[in-house]
Amino acid sequence: MKAARLYAQVLVDVSLGEGSGVDLAGITEELRSFSGALLGSALGLKAFESPMLSDEEKQKALAALCQKAAITPFSARFLAMLLKRSRFDLLPAILGEVNRLQVERCGGLVGDLVSAIPLDQPAIAGVIEALTKKFQKPVHLNATVDPTVIAGMRVTINGVTYDGTVRSKLAKFASMS
């Protein structure tokens, strides 16, 4: 995800640059909405990856979509750059990295929480509260579901994994015998 982090850094730096007049939160939400619509569509990303369309046709299609969706010129240029460099598929990862950079800029930590089933907001809030106390910094977690996790959860922050899954406990138990 090195490429996604680089594109996210450029997006953040340009939007926060002096006199840019760009609202990073608004741009991020706009790109997130566009990404959701694009990836949620039957054709979506496939149309922009198709070898049947020339690069010029893809750029025209993107411009038409941006105009119809009232996408700001800043976001439209960013999307056009991604399309030109065949990096359109990185948009969700780029947005995740933008979020990570924003949290880190405020002195917080970003981590990943993986569980067997979707966790409700109070459960996630409890984990965040415990981690915030442990690290004495604000913590933001990206929650995902992994069906291979039997039960429990696994949290990774700053490259350190705290594994509370049943699988890890069974492995630990097996190594003791």
MOCORRA-V854150 format. One record per pair of residues at least 24 apart in sequence whose C-alpha atoms are under 8 Angstrom apart, sorted by the first residue. I is the first residue (numbers start at 1). GAP is how many residues later the second one is. Records with the same first field share a line. If there is no record, write none. Layout:
I = GAP / GAP
//
This chain:
1 = 92
4 = 86 / 87 / 89 / 90 / 93
5 = 89 / 92 / 93
7 = 87
8 = 86 / 87 / 89 / 90 / 93
9 = 89 / 92
11 = 87
12 = 86 / 89
22 = 52
27 = 45 / 47 / 48
28 = 67 / 70
30 = 41 / 45
31 = 44 / 64
32 = 60 / 63
35 = 56 / 57
45 = 43 / 44
48 = 35
49 = 37
55 = 29
58 = 25
59 = 24 / 25
103 = 37
107 = 30 / 31
108 = 29 / 30 / 31 / 32
109 = 28 / 29 / 30 / 31 / 48 / 49
110 = 29 / 30 / 31 / 32 / 47 / 48
111 = 28 / 29 / 30 / 31 / 44 / 45 / 46 / 47
112 = 29 / 30 / 31 / 32 / 42 / 43 / 44 / 45
113 = 28 / 29 / 30 / 31 / 40 / 41 / 42 / 43
114 = 29 / 30 / 31 / 32 / 39 / 40 / 41
115 = 28 / 29 / 30 / 31 / 32 / 34 / 36 / 37 / 38 / 39
116 = 29 / 30 / 31 / 32 / 33 / 34 / 35 / 36 / 37
117 = 28 / 29 / 30
118 = 26 / 27
119 = 24
//
